[in-house]
Amino acid sequence: MVENKTLSKELAKEHGLSLYIETNGKKILFDVGESDKFWKNAKKLGVNLEEIDYLILSHGHKDHGGGLPYFLNENSSARIFCSEHYFDKHYKKILGAHIDIGIPYEYLDVERFNFVDGALELENFVLFHCETKENRNIFNESLYMKDSFGECVKDSFNHELNLIIKEESKHTLVTACAHKGLDNILKKAKEFSKSVECVVGGLHLSSRTSLNKNEEYIDKIIDESNRLGVKQIFSCHCTGEYGIKKMQDNGKFKTVEIQTGSKIKV
């Protein structure tokens, strides 16, 4: 519904993410972008978001949850799922200042929310956290949270939820930013799925300008994806052009960049 790039001038783009998914007769919205652009794009694409069965919120950063007020005003029936830490305080450090990038909850109808602790299996999909404490991605270095004492500390990303969709023999992993690392998330996914063949979402592999290429981390992600048998990656949002190119050149899997307006079938 919205992404950093767009296939058409008629569809708005922003630094954010919202994916519309149809599976097993259900309609799922995965994140709501940073503004109301996801809703406006949906209307232009002929998608009725008032009919969404499940809203899944991946993590508590405003480029993925800023559109929440618009969704709640227009959709009164969807079941909403997010981490129990979704509404914790989250910040990005810019020029020494901690800038609030979290989701305010004071004005939201939080009674509609189902808070996930650990993992949750529902129909043909699974929501799960990745508990690893490893944090090798340099793009996480500027991201902070508040601890129990109210002090800003490096974000642990305990608020990050991932989604596995199970359709017959094909299982798909959907991840918004993969802050915990795609390699770690894929390993955790093995507890719920014997084989994840397809990955959809953002992977935080390189910056938008490609000035920071994070070579060692990208190579690790590619090697682990090869080893774990991934067949396709539909990448977007925070993956970065350089990261996508590296996966296309070195992955045994097929890598396709998706944008606002892209339609894929897995």
Secondary structure, 3 states (H helix, E strand, C coil): CECCCECCCCCCCCCCCEEEEEECCEEEEECCCCCCHHHHHHHHHCCCHHHCCEEECCCCCHHHHCCHHHHHHHCCCCEEEEECCCCCCEEEEECCEEEECCCCCCCCCHHHEEEECCEEEECCEEEECCCCCCCCCHHHCCEEEECCCCCEEECCCCCCCEEEEEECCEEEEEECCCCCCHHHHHHHHCCCCCCCCEEEECCCCCCCCCCCCCHHHHHHHHHHHHHCCCCEEEECCCCCHHHHHHHHHHCCCEEEECCECCCCCC
